[in-house]
Amino acid sequence: MNKDQARAQEAGPGEWEISRRQLAGMAAELGLKAAAMPALPLRSLGRILEKRRQAGWMCEFEAENTADRIDPLRSLPCAQSVVAVAMPYRNRRWDTPRPPGLRGALSKYAWGEDYHRVLRGRLGALADRLATTAGREITVRAAVDTGPLVERAFAEAAGLGRVGKNGCLYVEPYGSWVFLGLLLTDLRIEPERTDPPGEVGSWRNEGPRVDGQADPDVFALCGTCDRCLRACPTDAFEAPGVLNANRCLSYVTQMKGLLPEEFQAPMGTRIWGCDICQAVCPINRRAACAPEHLEEIGEPGPESDREFLDRAYPDLVELLTMSRRSFERRFGVTAAAWRGVHTLRRNAASALGTWRDPRAVPPLIDRLGDGRPEVRSAAAWALARIGTPEGWAALAKAAEQETDSRVRARMEALLSQQGLPAKPL
């Protein structure tokens, strides 16, 4: 028995301050599913994270210090338990069709109120219930997608769900349409699993096998299905369950600066996030909706429906010229607002290139004079895709006047690919 396993057995069954049943009941009252585990480091995860870092598969959003990502005690030194929670977000508007017009699409996780705020609020309420039941003051630390700990790995280790080949955690009966969070506490909570967590299920699949197949013991949930892997527009999966985050469109749509040209066509009309690897999953197609009284989008009605559609499927031309105040009014409540209006404006310009509709040419020409180089670059790409004489002429003029060397190089490359001179005659 190693020292981690010894720590896990220090508190016997009669010493739990909160039972599994009590935890599950409190979580259910808040629309959550929960599972606890001892506050132990996931050491096998650390080795795998280092391998993925060396391979260049991690993005800027991930914490740099591996020890901080695998050890709960580095976040809360007095922690005894880690409570992993899942909050479902599939709702009755899931299959709402896109309205007509030049519209873009937000990932469904950004359709409603920002999950960081919502889930943090529920974790706070859960902590209050835990303290009341335990009959003492408790120390807690909550994490919702912003702390260093790898939430999915701890949720899997705690027994909250199983990870599929798309790298998402599946929690019955909601599929992978769930938000994850962690609550670290000094309470001794009965763990969901009777065996101390060791190897972390899906993380054992460290990279592609010689035959390119997944370990069947790791992804038994999926069987032989690999629709998610085949559907990814950017081939972001290095192996089943192994994502190169820098190629994932969910990251690409949120990254700063100029959009990498290789991803603009695969982005299509997505302007924030990507749902493809979840949407094609047969398990997710039969997933349950969140309890209606806990949905965060609001009650349906003529006005709220219109507002919802304008948020979920924004008018791209309108977004090109939207003021910061209007942007905050429409998107400020969502998880798509944190990067600000310029990122979505850049993505909207790129998405108009996918539509290839001449009606978008005048507003795109206006964006060639935008104050942000990433917006000018995206507008140039879109105009080249649409390919009207008016657009080509404006692009040629803009290339001559462009002051950012990166944007000018892109404009000149677009012009040369069409057989036009890099600069106007």
C-alpha positions, 0 to 999 in steps of 0.5 A: 500500500502506498502513502496515497492509499494509506491516506484514503483509508485513514477514515473508516466507514463510521467516520464519514461526516457525509454519506454518499446518499446524503451528498447525492440528495443534496446535489439533486436538490440543486439540479446536480449529480455529484460523487466524492473521492479522497483528496489524493493526487492523480499521479498517473495523470501527471505523467500523461500531462507531461507527455502531452505537453511535450507533444505540443497538444496543450493550449494556453488555457491550461495551467503550466504547473503539472503538480497544481493540476493533479494534486488537490492539496496544492489548491486547498492544503486542508482538503479531505475530499474532492466533490465532483459535480455535473450540471446538465444543460440540454434543454427544450430548445435544443433542436431549434432551427437556425433562422433564415439569413446570414447567421452564425452559430454559438456552441450550445453551452453558450446559449444560456446564462454563463455556466461559470456563474450558475455552477459556482452559485450551486456549488456555494449552495451545496457547500452550505448544505454540507456544512449544515448537515455536518453541523460545523463550519467547513473550509471549501474551495470551488472550481468551475473551469478556472482552477488548475485541477483537471476537472474531467479527470477528477470527475472520472476518478471519483466515479461521476461518469465515464469518458468517451472517445471524444474526450467528454465525460458522460454522466447518466442520463444526460450524456456529455451535455454537462458542465463540470465543477469541483468542490474541495472541502475539509469534510470527510465525505464517503467516496463513490468508489470503494477502491482508491483511485489509481489509474484514471480510466481514459487517460491511460490512452496516452497516444495512438497505438500502432494499429490506430485503435482505442484500448477497448477496456478504456472506451467500453462506453463507445464500443466500436463507434468512432463517429466523433473522431471522423466528424472532427473538421480539423482532425484534432484527435491524435487518438481516441480520447486524446485531443490536440487542443490547439486544433480544436475549433472550440479553442480556435474560436476563442484564441487571440489574434489572427485566425490561423488560415488553415482553420477558417474554412473548417470553422464554417459559420461557427463563431464561438465553440463547436459541438460536432464531436458531441452532436454526432454521438448516438448516446447524446442523441437520447440524452435527457434534458435538464430539469425544466425548473432549473434551466437558465434560459428563461420561459419561452414566449414571442419576445424571449424566443426572438432574443434567444435566436438572436443570441444563439444564431447571431446576425453576422452583418449586425455583429460586424458593426455592433457596439460594445454596449450592444454586445454586452446587452446581448451576450454579456450574460453568456459564456461567449462574452469574456473575450469581448466584441472584437473576437466575435467580430473577427469570427463573424467576418470569417463566417461570412466567407463561408456563406459566400453571399454578395450581400456581405461584401459592403460591410466586409469592405468596411471592416478592411479599415477596422482598428483590429488587425485580426478583424481586417485579416478575417474580412480579407479572407471572406472577401476573397471567398466571396470573390466579387469584382467589388471585393477584389478591388477593395482588397487590392486597395487595402493591401496597398495601405495595410500597415500590419505586416502579417495582415498585408502578407495575407492580403497579398497571398489572397490576391496572388492566389486569384491571379491578381497582382499583389498590389494594384497597377 
